[in-house]
Amino acid sequence: MKQRILIATDAWNPQVNGVVRTLDTTTRTLRAMGHIVEVVSPEGFSQIPIPFYREIPFCFPRPGRVNRRIQSFQPDCVHIATEGPIGLLVHQYCRHHAWNFTTSYHTKFPEYAQTLTGFPARWSYRFLRWFHNRASAIMVATPSLEADLQQRGFASPIRRWSRGVDFTVFRAGEKQSSQYPVPVLLYVGRVSAEKNIEAFLAIDTPGTKVIVGDGPARAELQAKYPQAVFLGFLKGEALTAAYAAADLFVFPSKTDTFGLVMIEAMACGLPVAAFPVTGPIDIITKPTLGALNADLGTAIRQALITGQRIACIKEARRYSWENCTRQFVENLVLVRNLSTFRASTLSE
């Protein structure tokens, strides 16, 4: 059944991160499936950069404009993707009208905030429990994240919403020779404290560490670790080439809820070395896909030995955007009985 789906998000283009990539691709895939999608995002509202996360602007949405967009669209289903100002306004609207809605948990914001600002994680979790426990369902990407949220008192039903790979960009072409000493150990992502990149850069290991991405910690890390290669932000064929020249993908983060870049790397034939935390423990499930270890250096050494290109490519093929978008649709709930709903909104 084709549906009218409203998605509320504080993370949207031109931001560059896994949440935006997930929501943007899901929206385009939903429309290709024939659904009608309205995205309520920061676009068109005043914004200022967050001081400790300048790439992510803080939005000042106007409640009246947001409410009118919801009323005009008349959604069958509402999904609130983020817990920011836009998410809060749509959350409030749904509760005021006694609508069902779903949410998703994309980011370990309490851990991010504590790492970047010192703000206690337990205070953030108190707010997040309030926010998500009013949803009809919470969508999460992995079993380990589901278990973590349940342990922290998140009481709403939790449903799986995996992630996908754009196989036109992240593809396993011919392995390219590198201009750097091998093995080439690649990191792709935001260059910031919460990504724990220094845990990777500080390891004494043969070969070359290559960092693709940008962020507030780049200048400091580049000065401190001059032997590493910092390529900045890459996309398209330049990014594909960086993957093709690497021997191993290193994912040092301990705060990501999934780690989209890991399955993108695997689609390019790269095994992964990471810590045994939420995200990696759900993806790197066999030695042929890489290695997990509390000592990242040990994980790197093991992954270089056990990782197999063909196994990584085959595993990544399980993560298609079509499959995860179908999951998303199955997880949605109707705002309420549609005949009653449409009659009530037309009278507002």
Phi, psi and omega in degrees: 000129178283138186230159173264112189244123176258127178245123178255126182210139173270351178252117183203169178306143010267018176300147180241103177195173184295327180295313180297317180298320179295311183292319180296314181292320178298317179299313180295323179290321176301315180295322177295332178280352178104359178283154176259122188238132173244125179253118174265109188229180178293348183303127178093356179247159177295143182217148170226149179293141172290129186306319183266004183206065195296339178288344181250109181283149174268127188262147175242078182286151178267119185306319181298318179294319179296314180299319180295324178295320178295313181298319181292323184284329182052068184288150168280325183222146176237130175237127180254112189271337185223162185257021181274195184303317179292315177303320180294320180295317180290323174303313180296317180299314182297317180294321180297324182264007180058041178269147167284150175203160175247159174231170172224150181248103186262327194226137173282069184301320179303319178291320177301309184297321180293320179295318187273331186232346184086001180294126186301130182299326184295330177290319178297319181296329177299314178295316183295324175298315178302315184295308188278335182287353175266359179275155175288334177198149175249130177263131177227160187273335190220155175299323182292325176291320176303312180297321180296315181293320178298320179295331182270005174094015174283116193258343180293154175305137181250129183236150184278133171223100185283196181230169184228175180234137172275100187286354174281335179260311184262092187226155183265088174272196179291137178299127183266145173286150184255148175278354183252159174303138182263158002285147178268119181255117190252136167239136176231128178153188179294138179260088185211163187302322185290346179275353173061033184295329182297331177299330177281312185294332184281349182285134176273103183218148178296161176092206185229134174266123181244127182247120176249123182137175181219169180159177188295340182267359187298310184300316181294315182291323180294323178287324183282330183234071185294342180284342177279155180254119179254113184263353182075193182284129177233153174211171177061223185294329178295321177290318177303318180295323179296319176294318185295335182268356184266161178252337183204144175257130181247126183239093187274355185296143173245005186239357178286150179271341178220292183098066182306325182297335179295314181287333174293319177296316180297324177298334177271002178093011183263126169290166188235138171246132184202174172280155179278074184230176179309133184104280179304321183291342178269343186252313182270081188259355180221149179301333180291345180264351181140210182207146175240137179200145177296339171260107186298326178298319177296318178300320180296313181297318180293316183295325178295334181271315189267337184296139181233126184305309184295321179297320179295316180297315180298318180294319181297332181296343177289340187259077177262150178293331178295316180295315183287333176289324174297321174302314180304312182297317180296334181278342183294155176234147177291142182301323170180186179308121191296322182294320177292319182298310185293325178294321182289320182288328179291338180270353182285000000 
